[in-house]
Amino acid sequence: MTLPETHLHYRATTRPCEVPPEVPPWGWTAPWGNFASLVTTYVNASGALGPCLAHPRPLLVGAAMTAATAVCGASFLLGHAAGTTLRLDRGGR
């Protein structure tokens, strides 16, 4: 097999290349971004935990508990609704 003239220079100067490893469609930034977000969240929480426990603010604690309850409750309700809509069996009973 012969190469066209425009590729003769490349043929003489390039080395055989290896196939690069498979890269996920989102690249490598998404997993590292998730890890960095997790680390940042825990560092922030560990720095704020001491003052919150030393001088608790009932309104802030109540708001945090309400938000956590609402988010968890919504996820369970949406999961139950999705299972009912898709007519899935109840698992593990």
Secondary structure, 3 states (H helix, E strand, C coil): CCCCHHHHHHHHHCCCCCCCCCCCCCCCHHHHHHHHHHHHHHHHHHHHHHHHHHCCCHHHHHHHHHHHHHHHHHHHHHHHHHHHHCCCCCCCC
